Amino acid sequence: MTTYSYNLTLNDGEVSAVKEAMERYQAFCREQLSDGPKSPYWAHLRSLESALPKLFANAKMMSTSSSCWPVKTDPE
């Protein structure tokens, strides 16, 4: 079986939207499976359970607000 690996760069708004969509679809799949397993919901649910934690696994800060830096005070 051929397997692919994907690298994807998302900004904060995009990752928030993707996370929300994945969580909503995860809930929908669970609802569809409430009366027993059926395709494709079981496979999709397993994929979502695997993929959601990966969404933040390689997050890198690209910029920051100056308000995030510690305030330096004189030692006097």
HTML snippet that shows the backbone in 3Dmol.js (N, CA, C, O; Angstrom):
<script src="https://3Dmol.org/build/3Dmol-min.js"></script>
<div id="view" style="width:600px;height:400px;position:relative"></div>
<script>
const pdb = `
ATOM      1  N   MET A   1       0.841  -1.178   0.000  1.00  0.00           N
ATOM      2  CA  MET A   1       0.000   0.000   0.000  1.00  0.00           C
ATOM      3  C   MET A   1       0.888   1.245   0.000  1.00  0.00           C
ATOM      4  O   MET A   1       1.836   1.326   0.781  1.00  0.00           O
ATOM      5  N   THR A   2       0.601   2.180  -0.838  1.00  0.00           N
ATOM      6  CA  THR A   2       1.343   3.432  -0.901  1.00  0.00           C
ATOM      7  C   THR A   2       0.845   4.376   0.185  1.00  0.00           C
ATOM      8  O   THR A   2      -0.360   4.516   0.399  1.00  0.00           O
ATOM      9  N   THR A   3       1.778   5.015   0.862  1.00  0.00           N
ATOM     10  CA  THR A   3       1.438   5.951   1.923  1.00  0.00           C
ATOM     11  C   THR A   3       2.068   7.295   1.609  1.00  0.00           C
ATOM     12  O   THR A   3       3.200   7.353   1.128  1.00  0.00           O
ATOM     13  N   TYR A   4       1.355   8.363   1.874  1.00  0.00           N
ATOM     14  CA  TYR A   4       1.859   9.709   1.672  1.00  0.00           C
ATOM     15  C   TYR A   4       1.957  10.419   3.013  1.00  0.00           C
ATOM     16  O   TYR A   4       1.240  10.089   3.958  1.00  0.00           O
ATOM     17  N   SER A   5       2.840  11.383   3.085  1.00  0.00           N
ATOM     18  CA  SER A   5       2.973  12.244   4.256  1.00  0.00           C
ATOM     19  C   SER A   5       2.760  13.669   3.780  1.00  0.00           C
ATOM     20  O   SER A   5       3.256  14.045   2.718  1.00  0.00           O
ATOM     21  N   TYR A   6       2.034  14.467   4.546  1.00  0.00           N
ATOM     22  CA  TYR A   6       1.697  15.827   4.128  1.00  0.00           C
ATOM     23  C   TYR A   6       2.214  16.839   5.143  1.00  0.00           C
ATOM     24  O   TYR A   6       2.042  16.666   6.349  1.00  0.00           O
ATOM     25  N   ASN A   7       2.846  17.892   4.644  1.00  0.00           N
ATOM     26  CA  ASN A   7       3.229  19.040   5.465  1.00  0.00           C
ATOM     27  C   ASN A   7       2.323  20.191   5.061  1.00  0.00           C
ATOM     28  O   ASN A   7       2.147  20.470   3.875  1.00  0.00           O
ATOM     29  N   LEU A   8       1.760  20.847   6.044  1.00  0.00           N
ATOM     30  CA  LEU A   8       0.796  21.911   5.790  1.00  0.00           C
ATOM     31  C   LEU A   8       1.073  23.048   6.752  1.00  0.00           C
ATOM     32  O   LEU A   8       1.229  22.824   7.952  1.00  0.00           O
ATOM     33  N   THR A   9       1.135  24.254   6.243  1.00  0.00           N
ATOM     34  CA  THR A   9       1.341  25.421   7.092  1.00  0.00           C
ATOM     35  C   THR A   9       0.040  26.214   7.156  1.00  0.00           C
ATOM     36  O   THR A   9      -0.508  26.614   6.129  1.00  0.00           O
ATOM     37  N   LEU A  10      -0.445  26.435   8.374  1.00  0.00           N
ATOM     38  CA  LEU A  10      -1.688  27.164   8.597  1.00  0.00           C
ATOM     39  C   LEU A  10      -1.439  28.331   9.533  1.00  0.00           C
ATOM     40  O   LEU A  10      -0.579  28.257  10.411  1.00  0.00           O
ATOM     41  N   ASN A  11      -2.196  29.416   9.346  1.00  0.00           N
ATOM     42  CA  ASN A  11      -2.101  30.513  10.310  1.00  0.00           C
ATOM     43  C   ASN A  11      -3.078  30.243  11.451  1.00  0.00           C
ATOM     44  O   ASN A  11      -3.808  29.252  11.423  1.00  0.00           O
ATOM     45  N   ASP A  12      -3.094  31.117  12.448  1.00  0.00           N
ATOM     46  CA  ASP A  12      -3.922  30.901  13.639  1.00  0.00           C
ATOM     47  C   ASP A  12      -5.398  30.736  13.311  1.00  0.00           C
ATOM     48  O   ASP A  12      -6.058  29.846  13.848  1.00  0.00           O
ATOM     49  N   GLY A  13      -5.918  31.580  12.442  1.00  0.00           N
ATOM     50  CA  GLY A  13      -7.327  31.501  12.081  1.00  0.00           C
ATOM     51  C   GLY A  13      -7.661  30.216  11.343  1.00  0.00           C
ATOM     52  O   GLY A  13      -8.706  29.608  11.576  1.00  0.00           O
ATOM     53  N   GLU A  14      -6.770  29.808  10.455  1.00  0.00           N
ATOM     54  CA  GLU A  14      -6.998  28.580   9.693  1.00  0.00           C
ATOM     55  C   GLU A  14      -6.966  27.346  10.597  1.00  0.00           C
ATOM     56  O   GLU A  14      -7.808  26.457  10.468  1.00  0.00           O
ATOM     57  N   VAL A  15      -5.999  27.293  11.508  1.00  0.00           N
ATOM     58  CA  VAL A  15      -5.922  26.124  12.392  1.00  0.00           C
ATOM     59  C   VAL A  15      -7.118  26.080  13.329  1.00  0.00           C
ATOM     60  O   VAL A  15      -7.593  24.998  13.675  1.00  0.00           O
ATOM     61  N   SER A  16      -7.603  27.230  13.740  1.00  0.00           N
ATOM     62  CA  SER A  16      -8.793  27.283  14.580  1.00  0.00           C
ATOM     63  C   SER A  16     -10.005  26.743  13.828  1.00  0.00           C
ATOM     64  O   SER A  16     -10.791  25.977  14.385  1.00  0.00           O
ATOM     65  N   ALA A  17     -10.158  27.136  12.574  1.00  0.00           N
ATOM     66  CA  ALA A  17     -11.284  26.667  11.762  1.00  0.00           C
ATOM     67  C   ALA A  17     -11.182  25.171  11.479  1.00  0.00           C
ATOM     68  O   ALA A  17     -12.183  24.457  11.539  1.00  0.00           O
ATOM     69  N   VAL A  18      -9.985  24.699  11.172  1.00  0.00           N
ATOM     70  CA  VAL A  18      -9.790  23.271  10.896  1.00  0.00           C
ATOM     71  C   VAL A  18     -10.076  22.446  12.149  1.00  0.00           C
ATOM     72  O   VAL A  18     -10.733  21.408  12.072  1.00  0.00           O
ATOM     73  N   LYS A  19      -9.590  22.899  13.291  1.00  0.00           N
ATOM     74  CA  LYS A  19      -9.826  22.191  14.554  1.00  0.00           C
ATOM     75  C   LYS A  19     -11.322  22.114  14.846  1.00  0.00           C
ATOM     76  O   LYS A  19     -11.832  21.053  15.207  1.00  0.00           O
ATOM     77  N   GLU A  20     -12.017  23.225  14.692  1.00  0.00           N
ATOM     78  CA  GLU A  20     -13.467  23.256  14.935  1.00  0.00           C
ATOM     79  C   GLU A  20     -14.197  22.312  13.986  1.00  0.00           C
ATOM     80  O   GLU A  20     -15.081  21.568  14.412  1.00  0.00           O
ATOM     81  N   ALA A  21     -13.839  22.336  12.713  1.00  0.00           N
ATOM     82  CA  ALA A  21     -14.483  21.461  11.729  1.00  0.00           C
ATOM     83  C   ALA A  21     -14.223  19.990  12.047  1.00  0.00           C
ATOM     84  O   ALA A  21     -15.126  19.161  11.948  1.00  0.00           O
ATOM     85  N   MET A  22     -12.994  19.673  12.426  1.00  0.00           N
ATOM     86  CA  MET A  22     -12.660  18.292  12.760  1.00  0.00           C
ATOM     87  C   MET A  22     -13.427  17.823  13.997  1.00  0.00           C
ATOM     88  O   MET A  22     -13.918  16.694  14.033  1.00  0.00           O
ATOM     89  N   GLU A  23     -13.531  18.682  15.003  1.00  0.00           N
ATOM     90  CA  GLU A  23     -14.259  18.314  16.222  1.00  0.00           C
ATOM     91  C   GLU A  23     -15.747  18.129  15.945  1.00  0.00           C
ATOM     92  O   GLU A  23     -16.373  17.218  16.487  1.00  0.00           O
ATOM     93  N   ARG A  24     -16.311  18.991  15.104  1.00  0.00           N
ATOM     94  CA  ARG A  24     -17.729  18.854  14.764  1.00  0.00           C
ATOM     95  C   ARG A  24     -17.988  17.578  13.964  1.00  0.00           C
ATOM     96  O   ARG A  24     -18.981  16.886  14.189  1.00  0.00           O
ATOM     97  N   TYR A  25     -17.085  17.271  13.028  1.00  0.00           N
ATOM     98  CA  TYR A  25     -17.264  16.054  12.238  1.00  0.00           C
ATOM     99  C   TYR A  25     -17.051  14.821  13.120  1.00  0.00           C
ATOM    100  O   TYR A  25     -17.705  13.796  12.927  1.00  0.00           O
ATOM    101  N   GLN A  26     -16.147  14.922  14.075  1.00  0.00           N
ATOM    102  CA  GLN A  26     -15.928  13.834  15.019  1.00  0.00           C
ATOM    103  C   GLN A  26     -17.218  13.554  15.802  1.00  0.00           C
ATOM    104  O   GLN A  26     -17.609  12.398  15.959  1.00  0.00           O
ATOM    105  N   ALA A  27     -17.868  14.595  16.285  1.00  0.00           N
ATOM    106  CA  ALA A  27     -19.140  14.443  17.005  1.00  0.00           C
ATOM    107  C   ALA A  27     -20.213  13.844  16.082  1.00  0.00           C
ATOM    108  O   ALA A  27     -20.987  12.983  16.501  1.00  0.00           O
ATOM    109  N   PHE A  28     -20.252  14.304  14.834  1.00  0.00           N
ATOM    110  CA  PHE A  28     -21.218  13.778  13.863  1.00  0.00           C
ATOM    111  C   PHE A  28     -20.974  12.286  13.618  1.00  0.00           C
ATOM    112  O   PHE A  28     -21.921  11.502  13.567  1.00  0.00           O
ATOM    113  N   CYS A  29     -19.713  11.899  13.467  1.00  0.00           N
ATOM    114  CA  CYS A  29     -19.389  10.484  13.254  1.00  0.00           C
ATOM    115  C   CYS A  29     -19.825   9.647  14.446  1.00  0.00           C
ATOM    116  O   CYS A  29     -20.385   8.566  14.269  1.00  0.00           O
ATOM    117  N   ARG A  30     -19.575  10.134  15.661  1.00  0.00           N
ATOM    118  CA  ARG A  30     -20.000   9.402  16.860  1.00  0.00           C
ATOM    119  C   ARG A  30     -21.523   9.239  16.883  1.00  0.00           C
ATOM    120  O   ARG A  30     -22.043   8.187  17.257  1.00  0.00           O
ATOM    121  N   GLU A  31     -22.224  10.296  16.478  1.00  0.00           N
ATOM    122  CA  GLU A  31     -23.689  10.235  16.422  1.00  0.00           C
ATOM    123  C   GLU A  31     -24.142   9.177  15.409  1.00  0.00           C
ATOM    124  O   GLU A  31     -25.062   8.405  15.681  1.00  0.00           O
ATOM    125  N   GLN A  32     -23.501   9.148  14.262  1.00  0.00           N
ATOM    126  CA  GLN A  32     -23.856   8.178  13.223  1.00  0.00           C
ATOM    127  C   GLN A  32     -23.564   6.750  13.662  1.00  0.00           C
ATOM    128  O   GLN A  32     -24.220   5.809  13.214  1.00  0.00           O
ATOM    129  N   LEU A  33     -22.573   6.591  14.544  1.00  0.00           N
ATOM    130  CA  LEU A  33     -22.179   5.261  15.003  1.00  0.00           C
ATOM    131  C   LEU A  33     -22.926   4.815  16.261  1.00  0.00           C
ATOM    132  O   LEU A  33     -22.692   3.713  16.758  1.00  0.00           O
ATOM    133  N   SER A  34     -23.814   5.652  16.775  1.00  0.00           N
ATOM    134  CA  SER A  34     -24.499   5.348  18.037  1.00  0.00           C
ATOM    135  C   SER A  34     -25.341   4.074  17.961  1.00  0.00           C
ATOM    136  O   SER A  34     -25.573   3.430  18.984  1.00  0.00           O
ATOM    137  N   ASP A  35     -25.796   3.707  16.776  1.00  0.00           N
ATOM    138  CA  ASP A  35     -26.592   2.486  16.635  1.00  0.00           C
ATOM    139  C   ASP A  35     -25.821   1.363  15.927  1.00  0.00           C
ATOM    140  O   ASP A  35     -26.412   0.418  15.403  1.00  0.00           O
ATOM    141  N   GLY A  36     -24.502   1.489  15.926  1.00  0.00           N
ATOM    142  CA  GLY A  36     -23.673   0.431  15.339  1.00  0.00           C
ATOM    143  C   GLY A  36     -22.725   0.955  14.279  1.00  0.00           C
ATOM    144  O   GLY A  36     -22.931   2.038  13.732  1.00  0.00           O
ATOM    145  N   PRO A  37     -21.682   0.185  13.990  1.00  0.00           N
ATOM    146  CA  PRO A  37     -20.677   0.622  13.021  1.00  0.00           C
ATOM    147  C   PRO A  37     -21.224   0.685  11.601  1.00  0.00           C
ATOM    148  O   PRO A  37     -22.001  -0.171  11.179  1.00  0.00           O
ATOM    149  N   LYS A  38     -20.813   1.688  10.893  1.00  0.00           N
ATOM    150  CA  LYS A  38     -21.157   1.803   9.470  1.00  0.00           C
ATOM    151  C   LYS A  38     -20.111   2.648   8.777  1.00  0.00           C
ATOM    152  O   LYS A  38     -19.455   3.499   9.378  1.00  0.00           O
ATOM    153  N   SER A  39     -19.984   2.387   7.516  1.00  0.00           N
ATOM    154  CA  SER A  39     -18.995   3.072   6.695  1.00  0.00           C
ATOM    155  C   SER A  39     -19.596   4.379   6.192  1.00  0.00           C
ATOM    156  O   SER A  39     -20.792   4.424   5.905  1.00  0.00           O
ATOM    157  N   PRO A  40     -18.826   5.415   6.081  1.00  0.00           N
ATOM    158  CA  PRO A  40     -17.392   5.575   6.330  1.00  0.00           C
ATOM    159  C   PRO A  40     -17.086   6.133   7.721  1.00  0.00           C
ATOM    160  O   PRO A  40     -15.937   6.462   8.018  1.00  0.00           O
ATOM    161  N   TYR A  41     -18.113   6.241   8.577  1.00  0.00           N
ATOM    162  CA  TYR A  41     -17.974   6.985   9.827  1.00  0.00           C
ATOM    163  C   TYR A  41     -16.976   6.369  10.802  1.00  0.00           C
ATOM    164  O   TYR A  41     -16.271   7.094  11.505  1.00  0.00           O
ATOM    165  N   TRP A  42     -16.910   5.051  10.851  1.00  0.00           N
ATOM    166  CA  TRP A  42     -15.966   4.417  11.765  1.00  0.00           C
ATOM    167  C   TRP A  42     -14.531   4.754  11.358  1.00  0.00           C
ATOM    168  O   TRP A  42     -13.720   5.134  12.203  1.00  0.00           O
ATOM    169  N   ALA A  43     -14.217   4.619  10.078  1.00  0.00           N
ATOM    170  CA  ALA A  43     -12.865   4.915   9.579  1.00  0.00           C
ATOM    171  C   ALA A  43     -12.542   6.398   9.741  1.00  0.00           C
ATOM    172  O   ALA A  43     -11.425   6.751  10.121  1.00  0.00           O
ATOM    173  N   HIS A  44     -13.500   7.259   9.460  1.00  0.00           N
ATOM    174  CA  HIS A  44     -13.270   8.696   9.610  1.00  0.00           C
ATOM    175  C   HIS A  44     -13.027   9.061  11.070  1.00  0.00           C
ATOM    176  O   HIS A  44     -12.156   9.880  11.365  1.00  0.00           O
ATOM    177  N   LEU A  45     -13.779   8.471  11.976  1.00  0.00           N
ATOM    178  CA  LEU A  45     -13.599   8.751  13.395  1.00  0.00           C
ATOM    179  C   LEU A  45     -12.205   8.338  13.854  1.00  0.00           C
ATOM    180  O   LEU A  45     -11.555   9.077  14.593  1.00  0.00           O
ATOM    181  N   ARG A  46     -11.739   7.175  13.429  1.00  0.00           N
ATOM    182  CA  ARG A  46     -10.386   6.728  13.793  1.00  0.00           C
ATOM    183  C   ARG A  46      -9.334   7.683  13.233  1.00  0.00           C
ATOM    184  O   ARG A  46      -8.356   7.993  13.914  1.00  0.00           O
ATOM    185  N   SER A  47      -9.524   8.142  12.021  1.00  0.00           N
ATOM    186  CA  SER A  47      -8.571   9.083  11.414  1.00  0.00           C
ATOM    187  C   SER A  47      -8.568  10.417  12.147  1.00  0.00           C
ATOM    188  O   SER A  47      -7.509  11.006  12.365  1.00  0.00           O
ATOM    189  N   LEU A  48      -9.741  10.891  12.525  1.00  0.00           N
ATOM    190  CA  LEU A  48      -9.831  12.148  13.270  1.00  0.00           C
ATOM    191  C   LEU A  48      -9.171  12.027  14.632  1.00  0.00           C
ATOM    192  O   LEU A  48      -8.477  12.946  15.069  1.00  0.00           O
ATOM    193  N   GLU A  49      -9.377  10.909  15.305  1.00  0.00           N
ATOM    194  CA  GLU A  49      -8.759  10.703  16.612  1.00  0.00           C
ATOM    195  C   GLU A  49      -7.243  10.683  16.517  1.00  0.00           C
ATOM    196  O   GLU A  49      -6.552  11.070  17.460  1.00  0.00           O
ATOM    197  N   SER A  50      -6.729  10.238  15.393  1.00  0.00           N
ATOM    198  CA  SER A  50      -5.282  10.221  15.169  1.00  0.00           C
ATOM    199  C   SER A  50      -4.766  11.590  14.733  1.00  0.00           C
ATOM    200  O   SER A  50      -3.681  12.005  15.141  1.00  0.00           O
ATOM    201  N   ALA A  51      -5.539  12.291  13.905  1.00  0.00           N
ATOM    202  CA  ALA A  51      -5.077  13.540  13.304  1.00  0.00           C
ATOM    203  C   ALA A  51      -5.189  14.760  14.219  1.00  0.00           C
ATOM    204  O   ALA A  51      -4.332  15.642  14.171  1.00  0.00           O
ATOM    205  N   LEU A  52      -6.226  14.823  15.045  1.00  0.00           N
ATOM    206  CA  LEU A  52      -6.418  16.011  15.887  1.00  0.00           C
ATOM    207  C   LEU A  52      -5.213  16.336  16.769  1.00  0.00           C
ATOM    208  O   LEU A  52      -4.819  17.501  16.820  1.00  0.00           O
ATOM    209  N   PRO A  53      -4.614  15.384  17.457  1.00  0.00           N
ATOM    210  CA  PRO A  53      -3.440  15.719  18.271  1.00  0.00           C
ATOM    211  C   PRO A  53      -2.249  16.215  17.435  1.00  0.00           C
ATOM    212  O   PRO A  53      -1.412  16.974  17.926  1.00  0.00           O
ATOM    213  N   LYS A  54      -2.183  15.786  16.193  1.00  0.00           N
ATOM    214  CA  LYS A  54      -1.083  16.195  15.314  1.00  0.00           C
ATOM    215  C   LYS A  54      -1.220  17.640  14.861  1.00  0.00           C
ATOM    216  O   LYS A  54      -0.251  18.248  14.406  1.00  0.00           O
ATOM    217  N   LEU A  55      -2.426  18.190  14.987  1.00  0.00           N
ATOM    218  CA  LEU A  55      -2.685  19.545  14.516  1.00  0.00           C
ATOM    219  C   LEU A  55      -1.788  20.561  15.194  1.00  0.00           C
ATOM    220  O   LEU A  55      -1.404  21.553  14.574  1.00  0.00           O
ATOM    221  N   PHE A  56      -1.447  20.338  16.452  1.00  0.00           N
ATOM    222  CA  PHE A  56      -0.611  21.274  17.197  1.00  0.00           C
ATOM    223  C   PHE A  56       0.778  20.711  17.508  1.00  0.00           C
ATOM    224  O   PHE A  56       1.569  21.362  18.190  1.00  0.00           O
ATOM    225  N   ALA A  57       1.076  19.527  17.021  1.00  0.00           N
ATOM    226  CA  ALA A  57       2.327  18.843  17.370  1.00  0.00           C
ATOM    227  C   ALA A  57       3.577  19.603  16.931  1.00  0.00           C
ATOM    228  O   ALA A  57       4.588  19.573  17.632  1.00  0.00           O
ATOM    229  N   ASN A  58       3.530  20.272  15.803  1.00  0.00           N
ATOM    230  CA  ASN A  58       4.710  20.960  15.283  1.00  0.00           C
ATOM    231  C   ASN A  58       4.514  22.467  15.188  1.00  0.00           C
ATOM    232  O   ASN A  58       5.076  23.116  14.306  1.00  0.00           O
ATOM    233  N   ALA A  59       3.719  23.022  16.094  1.00  0.00           N
ATOM    234  CA  ALA A  59       3.445  24.461  16.071  1.00  0.00           C
ATOM    235  C   ALA A  59       4.727  25.241  16.368  1.00  0.00           C
ATOM    236  O   ALA A  59       5.488  24.893  17.271  1.00  0.00           O
ATOM    237  N   LYS A  60       4.948  26.295  15.594  1.00  0.00           N
ATOM    238  CA  LYS A  60       6.115  27.162  15.785  1.00  0.00           C
ATOM    239  C   LYS A  60       5.643  28.608  15.837  1.00  0.00           C
ATOM    240  O   LYS A  60       4.852  29.043  15.000  1.00  0.00           O
ATOM    241  N   MET A  61       6.133  29.348  16.826  1.00  0.00           N
ATOM    242  CA  MET A  61       5.787  30.758  16.918  1.00  0.00           C
ATOM    243  C   MET A  61       6.537  31.509  15.823  1.00  0.00           C
ATOM    244  O   MET A  61       7.761  31.420  15.725  1.00  0.00           O
ATOM    245  N   MET A  62       5.805  32.237  15.013  1.00  0.00           N
ATOM    246  CA  MET A  62       6.409  32.961  13.897  1.00  0.00           C
ATOM    247  C   MET A  62       6.622  34.441  14.212  1.00  0.00           C
ATOM    248  O   MET A  62       7.528  35.063  13.659  1.00  0.00           O
ATOM    249  N   SER A  63       5.821  34.998  15.070  1.00  0.00           N
ATOM    250  CA  SER A  63       5.964  36.384  15.480  1.00  0.00           C
ATOM    251  C   SER A  63       5.269  36.546  16.815  1.00  0.00           C
ATOM    252  O   SER A  63       4.511  35.680  17.252  1.00  0.00           O
ATOM    253  N   THR A  64       5.539  37.663  17.448  1.00  0.00           N
ATOM    254  CA  THR A  64       4.921  37.901  18.744  1.00  0.00           C
ATOM    255  C   THR A  64       4.660  39.389  18.910  1.00  0.00           C
ATOM    256  O   THR A  64       5.295  40.227  18.269  1.00  0.00           O
ATOM    257  N   SER A  65       3.740  39.688  19.760  1.00  0.00           N
ATOM    258  CA  SER A  65       3.457  41.075  20.086  1.00  0.00           C
ATOM    259  C   SER A  65       4.475  41.539  21.116  1.00  0.00           C
ATOM    260  O   SER A  65       4.922  40.750  21.948  1.00  0.00           O
ATOM    261  N   SER A  66       4.839  42.799  21.065  1.00  0.00           N
ATOM    262  CA  SER A  66       5.792  43.318  22.043  1.00  0.00           C
ATOM    263  C   SER A  66       5.222  43.256  23.463  1.00  0.00           C
ATOM    264  O   SER A  66       5.976  43.299  24.436  1.00  0.00           O
ATOM    265  N   SER A  67       3.913  43.157  23.584  1.00  0.00           N
ATOM    266  CA  SER A  67       3.314  43.073  24.916  1.00  0.00           C
ATOM    267  C   SER A  67       3.561  41.714  25.562  1.00  0.00           C
ATOM    268  O   SER A  67       3.289  41.534  26.749  1.00  0.00           O
ATOM    269  N   CYS A  68       4.071  40.762  24.795  1.00  0.00           N
ATOM    270  CA  CYS A  68       4.366  39.436  25.336  1.00  0.00           C
ATOM    271  C   CYS A  68       5.745  39.375  25.987  1.00  0.00           C
ATOM    272  O   CYS A  68       6.036  38.447  26.742  1.00  0.00           O
ATOM    273  N   TRP A  69       6.580  40.346  25.700  1.00  0.00           N
ATOM    274  CA  TRP A  69       7.933  40.333  26.250  1.00  0.00           C
ATOM    275  C   TRP A  69       7.901  40.769  27.706  1.00  0.00           C
ATOM    276  O   TRP A  69       7.088  41.617  28.076  1.00  0.00           O
ATOM    277  N   PRO A  70       8.767  40.207  28.538  1.00  0.00           N
ATOM    278  CA  PRO A  70       8.810  40.624  29.939  1.00  0.00           C
ATOM    279  C   PRO A  70       9.231  42.081  30.065  1.00  0.00           C
ATOM    280  O   PRO A  70      10.048  42.579  29.291  1.00  0.00           O
ATOM    281  N   VAL A  71       8.669  42.735  31.032  1.00  0.00           N
ATOM    282  CA  VAL A  71       8.986  44.145  31.277  1.00  0.00           C
ATOM    283  C   VAL A  71      10.285  44.193  32.099  1.00  0.00           C
ATOM    284  O   VAL A  71      10.389  43.562  33.151  1.00  0.00           O
ATOM    285  N   LYS A  72      11.255  44.943  31.607  1.00  0.00           N
ATOM    286  CA  LYS A  72      12.523  45.081  32.345  1.00  0.00           C
ATOM    287  C   LYS A  72      12.372  46.216  33.347  1.00  0.00           C
ATOM    288  O   LYS A  72      11.872  47.296  33.033  1.00  0.00           O
ATOM    289  N   THR A  73      12.811  45.938  34.534  1.00  0.00           N
ATOM    290  CA  THR A  73      12.786  46.964  35.581  1.00  0.00           C
ATOM    291  C   THR A  73      14.203  47.221  36.045  1.00  0.00           C
ATOM    292  O   THR A  73      15.044  46.323  36.020  1.00  0.00           O
ATOM    293  N   ASP A  74      14.472  48.447  36.468  1.00  0.00           N
ATOM    294  CA  ASP A  74      15.794  48.788  36.999  1.00  0.00           C
ATOM    295  C   ASP A  74      15.958  48.138  38.358  1.00  0.00           C
ATOM    296  O   ASP A  74      15.022  48.125  39.157  1.00  0.00           O
ATOM    297  N   PRO A  75      17.161  47.587  38.634  1.00  0.00           N
ATOM    298  CA  PRO A  75      17.369  46.902  39.915  1.00  0.00           C
ATOM    299  C   PRO A  75      17.524  47.864  41.091  1.00  0.00           C
ATOM    300  O   PRO A  75      17.885  47.417  42.179  1.00  0.00           O
ATOM    301  N   GLU A  76      17.278  49.117  40.930  1.00  0.00           N
ATOM    302  CA  GLU A  76      17.452  50.102  41.996  1.00  0.00           C
ATOM    303  C   GLU A  76      16.421  49.982  43.077  1.00  0.00           C
ATOM    304  O   GLU A  76      16.444  50.747  44.041  1.00  0.00           O
TER     305      GLU A  76
END
`;
const viewer = $3Dmol.createViewer("view");
viewer.addModel(pdb, "pdb");
viewer.setStyle({}, {cartoon: {color: "spectrum"}});
viewer.zoomTo();
viewer.render();
</script>
